[in-house]
Amino acid sequence: LYLMLDLDKVIDYVKGKKQVSEEQPFGPNNLVYKVVGKMFMLLSLDSIPHSVNLKCEPNLAIELREKYSFVLPGYHMNKTHWNTIKFENGLDYKFLFNQIDNSYNLVVNSLSKKLKEELLNGND
């Protein structure tokens, strides 16, 4: 069963985070979201159901894949560090937004001290 999450609600949530840019390096059907130039989310619009690739801590990635049928190893990504979440029955905004937050935070935490300070202080 496909779940029709409101894509605008998902996109607005992502764009509400600090220093997020939206790009389309893989064509018009894939929206790439980056924080300070580093990708943390890929939203695929050409598949039904839609899906999103999110960075994930390796042990948690495995745990989520075992627990949820809509969480899969990252499609066309490093499967150790990325999950694909399909917009299918059982997925809700709370879970999805939590995974988006995790992905964003993993990327932010990997930034240099200088970039992290600029991000937190809102400097461009």
C-alpha positions in Angstrom: 0.0 0.0 0.0 1.5 3.3 -1.0 1.3 6.2 1.4 0.7 9.6 -0.1 2.7 11.8 2.2 2.4 15.5 1.2 5.7 16.1 -0.6 5.4 19.9 -0.1 5.2 19.2 3.7 8.3 17.1 3.5 10.2 19.6 1.4 9.2 22.5 3.6 10.4 20.6 6.6 13.8 20.0 5.0 14.2 23.6 3.7 13.4 24.9 7.2 16.7 23.6 8.4 19.7 25.9 8.6 21.8 26.5 5.5 20.0 23.9 3.3 20.2 24.1 -0.5 18.2 22.2 -3.0 19.9 21.0 -6.2 19.1 18.7 -9.1 22.4 17.3 -10.3 20.8 14.0 -11.3 17.9 15.5 -13.3 14.5 17.0 -12.6 13.1 13.9 -10.8 15.7 13.8 -8.0 15.9 16.6 -5.5 19.2 16.7 -3.6 19.4 18.5 -0.3 22.7 19.7 1.1 23.9 21.4 4.2 27.0 23.6 3.7 27.5 21.8 0.3 27.2 18.2 1.7 24.4 16.0 0.7 22.1 14.6 3.5 19.0 13.8 1.5 18.0 12.7 -2.0 14.2 12.7 -2.7 13.3 10.6 -5.7 10.2 11.7 -7.5 10.2 9.3 -10.5 9.5 6.2 -8.5 6.1 5.2 -7.2 6.0 5.1 -4.3 8.3 8.1 -3.8 11.4 7.4 -1.8 14.1 9.3 0.0 17.8 8.4 0.7 19.1 9.5 4.0 22.4 9.2 5.7 22.3 6.9 8.8 24.7 5.7 11.5 25.6 2.1 10.3 24.3 0.2 13.3 21.0 2.1 13.4 20.7 1.7 9.6 20.7 -2.1 10.0 18.3 -1.9 13.0 15.8 0.2 11.0 16.0 -2.1 8.0 15.2 -5.1 10.2 12.3 -3.4 12.0 10.6 -1.6 9.1 9.7 -3.0 5.7 9.8 0.4 4.1 13.4 1.0 5.1 16.0 -0.5 2.7 19.7 -0.3 2.1 20.5 3.0 0.2 19.7 2.7 -3.5 22.7 3.6 -5.6 24.4 4.8 -2.4 27.0 3.4 0.1 24.7 0.9 1.8 26.7 1.1 5.1 25.9 4.8 5.6 22.6 5.3 3.7 19.1 4.0 3.9 16.3 4.4 1.3 12.9 5.0 2.9 9.9 4.2 0.7 6.7 6.2 1.1 4.7 3.1 2.0 2.1 2.0 4.5 3.4 2.4 8.0 5.6 5.4 7.3 4.5 8.6 9.1 5.8 12.1 9.2 7.2 11.7 12.7 9.4 8.8 11.7 10.4 10.4 8.5 11.3 13.8 10.0 13.2 12.0 12.8 15.3 10.2 10.1 15.8 13.5 8.2 17.0 15.1 11.4 19.4 12.2 12.0 20.8 12.5 8.5 21.2 16.3 8.7 22.9 16.1 12.1 25.3 13.4 11.0 26.5 15.7 8.2 26.6 18.7 10.4 28.6 16.8 13.0 31.1 15.8 10.4 31.8 19.4 9.4 35.0 21.2 10.5 34.7 23.3 13.7 34.8 26.5 11.6 32.0 25.4 9.3 29.9 24.1 12.2 30.3 27.5 14.0 29.3 29.4 10.9 26.3 27.2 10.5 25.2 27.5 14.1 25.8 31.3 14.1 23.8 31.6 10.8 26.7 33.2 8.8 26.7 32.6 5.1 
